[in-house]
Structures are given as structure tokens and as C-alpha cells.
């Protein structure tokens, strides 16, 4: 397993000299544990130290996850009959995730359990263990921001750019030993964790977690395994700074031996630029393909070059990307990513073909109308215009499909060349 991350200041922050409020993190390469974390500090003026909150959240979460993974086999939530039976490094021992199929949870979801006598997800050892992890992160984050707030005076940038009412409230709170500072440092949190025996992901706030897996049929599956929270809409989001943040965490996990090819985390600056569908998935597919054909250093360099441009053309927001991927399956999985893209393009071709046929029929229909029929002539003009647009769209799809064919051919030739060299 390998991982990488990158974050950058958004276009809209440059003119106001507002610091980048995103943070992205990945741990050093290890065969035992890989993690990716993204935190997005809130942009409103009252959250004027959210970049500090995001930085602290990333560091605290990374430390908490490492400790959690090391000690999960000793979890007090583990049923006695399932306590560790195998000696060795922590990843080789049974845990609350052992043998678990893909499981998802958010408070908004039902338990999906028709048997009233069966335990609910909230009663499961895995749920209790994860909620303990989230509580630990929240507690340590609150302690860290409290220390920072009380130990650090207002900065020149804050004095110049933040409304006086927020500064006054902050200063008053610093004098109050019972005050808390969540709103000043508020941020979202998203993480993906993978060991040799299981993986899990959790999320509070917006942004997207996109997973790529290979099906039993050898096809690519792209999905978002962590349940979405409908409270995250437009510029509103749940957050670490919420009064009842522990109940707003969503998570997923799997311990039955099935692992993704890659999982990408992106702050909302990414999905606000690409949307929540095929365009977002395609953005991450292109990154994955670049990993498979170049190197991780090249991918990070590409993100450093492209993310500011994407921000400028898209959301104007800060940008964060973090990823964990299986480097051993990069080369062999490259074709299924290309085939996935080709299948999507062929679906679009079918849709555009239907459009072209419809507009051609309309052109024929209104071309037979009398020349003095102004309404018919207007409809003819629109039909001809729409027909040309659809044909242009088809040309672009054909060109893109041909480019993907060329990519696959080049990849296969390089693969054959490597075989002959050996």
C-alpha cells in the first residue's frame, strides 16, 4: 500500500490573502498501515483560525488512528470469545473488524435489521470502538484549540481582515476560563485507513470519498462507500465544531479480505468543480492512470500544477486530494480503468445518436413546410442548430474514445516490451 496527498490555496483566497484552510495528509509508506486524511477549514469570518483547526485535526487524527490500529486487538468492546488468538504484530490479530462484510453507518440510516432480537449496529463492537476513536479525536482537538487560542494573540492579518465583533468575542472568551473556541477553529474531517486485514473510513462534513474496486467479473466499480449527510448542502456542512459532533460522524468498514484498488479523498473544492457524478470519478481515474504509467512523484507534481488551475476555473475554493492505493495492482488494473471510461463514452454516444436522429427528423419535418410559415422556419433554424451541436458533441466523443484506445494500445505495447526485455 502506498499513499500521497496535496493541498493548495484556492483562487478566491489569493486576492484577500486568506490562508489556505485545507489540509491533506498521508503517512509514510508502510506495509502495515496506510492512511489518508483531509480536513477543510470553514471559510466564514467567524472561523478565522480554521486553517489552524484543520492542521490540528489532521495531526491529532493521524496519531489517534495509529494508536487505534495498534491497540484495536485489545479493544474492551471485543467479545470475549473473539479475543486475539494469533500471536504477532497487531495486524495479524483478530479485531472488531475481522470477517466483517462491507458495513456502513450514519445516524440518519436505519439499522436495516428485520430481526428485533438481533443486535443493532449501534450495539456492535466495531461501532463502539469507532465511536471511542471519534470521541478521542474530538476531545484532543478541543483541548488543542483551547491551548492555541489562549496562548496566541490576534495576528496582524486577523486584525486587518476579520470583523471586529468576532475579534471582540474571541478576546472576551480568552479571558473566560469556561469558554470554548470550536467556532473559531471549525473544520470538517475525512479519513481512510487500511491495514493488512481490514480497512475503514469515516467522515464528518462535506467533501467526497471515492473508492475504486475490481468486481468478481474483472470490471471497475466506482462508488462512495461512506454514507452522505444531507445536512451538507451548498455552503452548509456538519463539522468538528458542532455541539454534538460525535453523532454526526459517518463511517464504513470491511474485514472480509476485500480491499479497494484505490480510495481518493477530496475536499469540497474538488467536487464543487467537478460535480458529484462521472466527471468527479473521471478526475480521479486520470490521476490513477497517471500513477500506473509514471510515478507518485510525477502525480504530486501534476497536482501541484493543475489544482490551482482547476480552482481558478471551477469552485475558486481551496483544493485537497489524498489517496491510498495498492501499488502492486496498479499495472494490472490499468486496462479496467480505461475500459470503464470507454464504456461511459459509449453510453454517451448512444444518447447523442438518439439526439442526432431526433433533430434530423425535425429538420426534415420543418424543411417541408411552406416558406411563409414563420413558425416552421424558426423551428427549422433551432433544429439545424441543435443538430450541429449534437454532431460536434459526437465528434468530441469519437476523438476521446480514439484517444483511450490509443492509451490502451500504448500501455499494452509497453507491457509487451517489458516482457521481451526480461
Long-range contacts (C-beta under 8 A, 24 or more apart in sequence): 1-29, 1-30, 1-31, 1-34, 1-194, 1-324, 1-325, 1-326, 1-327, 2-29, 2-34, 2-296, 2-324, 2-325, 2-327, 3-27, 3-29, 3-34, 3-35, 3-36, 3-322, 3-323, 3-324, 3-325, 4-296, 4-299, 4-300, 4-322, 4-323, 5-36, 5-37, 5-38, 5-320, 5-321, 5-322, 5-323, 6-300, 6-303, 6-304, 6-307, 6-320, 6-321, 6-322, 7-38, 7-267, 7-318, 7-319, 7-320, 7-321, 8-304, 8-307, 8-308, 8-311, 8-318, 8-319, 9-308, 9-318, 10-269, 10-311, 10-315, 10-316, 10-317, 10-318, 10-319, 11-308, 11-311, 11-312, 11-316, 12-316, 12-317, 13-318, 16-161, 17-157, 17-161, 18-43, 18-161, 19-51, 19-157, 20-51, 20-318, 21-50, 21-51, 21-54, 21-187, 21-318, 22-54, 22-267, 22-269, 22-318, 22-319, 22-320, 23-51, 23-54, 23-55, 23-57, 23-58, 23-320, 24-58, 24-265, 24-267, 24-320, 24-321, 24-322, 25-58, 25-59, 25-62, 25-322, 26-322, 26-323, 26-324, 27-62, 27-66, 31-196, 32-89, 32-90, 32-91, 32-195, 32-196, 33-66, 33-69, 33-91, 33-193, 33-194, 33-195, 34-193, 34-194, 34-324, 35-62, 35-65, 35-66, 35-191, 35-192, 35-193, 35-194, 35-324, 36-191, 36-192, 36-263, 36-265, 36-322, 36-323, 36-324, 37-61, 37-62, 37-189, 37-190, 37-191, 37-192, 37-265, 37-322, 38-188, 38-189, 38-190, 38-191, 38-207, 38-265, 38-266, 38-267, 38-320, 38-321, 38-322, 39-187, 39-188, 39-189, 39-190, 39-320, 40-187, 40-188, 40-205, 40-206, 40-207, 40-267, 40-268, 40-269, 40-318, 40-320, 41-185, 41-186, 41-187, 42-186, 42-187, 42-188, 42-237, 42-239, 42-241, 43-317, 45-161, 45-162, 45-163, 45-166, 46-166, 46-183, 46-184, 47-183, 47-184, 47-185, 47-186, 47-187, 47-241, 48-158, 48-161, 48-162, 48-166, 48-184, 49-145, 49-148, 49-149, 49-158, 49-184, 49-185, 50-184, 50-185, 50-186, 50-187, 52-145, 52-148, 52-185, 53-141, 53-145, 53-184, 53-185, 53-186, 53-187, 53-240, 53-241, 54-187, 56-141, 56-144, 56-145, 56-148, 56-185, 57-137, 57-141, 57-187, 57-189, 57-240, 60-137, 60-140, 60-141, 60-144, 61-137, 61-189, 61-191, 64-133, 64-136, 64-137, 64-140, 65-133, 65-191, 65-193, 68-129, 68-133, 68-136, 69-193, 69-195, 72-96, 72-97, 72-129, 75-125, 75-129, 77-125, 77-126, 77-128, 77-129, 77-132, 78-125, 78-129, 79-125, 82-125, 91-195, 91-196, 91-197, 92-196, 92-197, 95-197, 95-198, 95-255, 96-124, 96-125, 96-126, 96-128, 96-129, 97-126, 97-197, 97-198, 97-200, 97-253, 97-254, 97-255, 98-197, 98-198, 98-255, 99-255, 99-256, 100-126, 100-198, 100-253, 100-254, 100-255, 100-256, 101-254, 101-256, 102-225, 102-252, 102-253, 102-254, 102-256, 102-258, 103-252, 103-253, 103-254, 104-225, 104-226, 104-227, 104-250, 104-251, 104-252, 105-227, 105-250, 105-251, 105-252, 106-227, 106-229, 106-249, 106-250, 106-251, 107-247, 107-248, 108-227, 108-229, 108-230, 109-227, 126-253, 130-200, 130-202, 130-249, 130-251, 130-253, 131-246, 131-249, 133-202, 134-202, 134-246, 134-249, 135-246, 137-189, 138-240, 138-245, 138-246, 141-240, 142-180, 142-182, 145-181, 145-182, 145-184, 145-185, 146-180, 146-181, 148-181, 148-185, 149-173, 149-174, 149-181, 149-184, 149-185, 150-174, 182-240, 182-241, 182-242, 183-241, 185-241, 186-239, 186-240, 186-241, 187-239, 187-240, 187-241, 188-237, 188-238, 188-239, 188-240, 188-267, 188-268, 189-240, 190-226, 190-265, 191-265, 192-263, 192-265, 192-322, 192-324, 194-259, 194-260, 194-263, 194-324, 197-255, 198-253, 198-254, 198-255, 199-253, 199-254, 199-255, 199-259, 199-260, 199-263, 200-251, 200-252, 200-253, 200-254, 201-225, 201-226, 201-251, 201-252, 201-253, 201-263, 202-226, 202-249, 202-250, 202-251, 202-252, 203-229, 203-249, 203-250, 203-251, 204-238, 204-239, 204-240, 204-245, 204-248, 204-249, 204-250, 205-229, 205-232, 205-237, 205-238, 205-239, 205-240, 206-232, 206-237, 206-267, 206-268, 206-271, 207-265, 207-266, 207-267, 207-268, 207-270, 207-271, 207-320, 208-265, 208-266, 208-268, 208-270, 208-271, 208-276, 208-280, 209-263, 209-264, 209-265, 210-263, 210-264, 210-266, 210-280, 210-281, 210-284, 211-260, 211-262, 211-263, 212-260, 212-261, 212-262, 212-263, 212-264, 212-284, 212-285, 212-288, 212-337, 213-258, 213-260, 213-261, 214-261, 214-329, 214-333, 214-336, 218-336, 219-336, 219-339, 219-340, 220-261, 220-333, 220-336, 220-337, 220-339, 220-340, 222-281, 222-285, 222-340, 225-252, 226-250, 226-251, 226-252, 227-252, 237-268, 259-326, 260-326, 261-288, 261-325, 261-326, 261-329, 261-333, 262-288, 262-323, 262-324, 262-325, 262-326, 263-323, 263-324, 263-325, 264-321, 264-322, 264-323, 265-320, 265-321, 265-322, 265-323, 266-319, 266-320, 266-321, 266-322, 267-317, 267-318, 267-319, 267-320, 268-315, 268-317, 269-311, 269-314, 269-315, 269-317, 269-318, 269-319, 269-320, 270-310, 270-315, 270-319, 270-320, 270-321, 272-314, 272-315, 272-317, 273-310, 273-311, 273-313, 273-314, 273-315, 273-317, 274-314, 278-344, 282-341, 282-344, 285-337, 285-340, 285-341, 287-321, 287-323, 288-325, 288-330, 288-337, 289-334, 289-337, 289-338, 289-407, 291-325, 291-330, 292-330, 292-331, 292-333, 292-334, 292-337, 292-411, 293-334, 293-411, 331-415, 334-411, 335-408, 335-411, 335-412, 338-404, 338-407, 338-408, 338-411, 339-408, 341-404, 342-401, 342-404, 342-405, 345-397, 345-400, 345-401, 345-404, 346-401, 348-397, 349-394, 349-397, 349-398, 349-401, 352-390, 352-393, 352-394, 352-397, 353-394, 355-386, 355-390, 355-393, 356-387, 356-390, 356-391, 356-394, 359-383, 359-384, 359-386, 359-387, 359-390, 360-387, 362-386, 362-387, 363-387
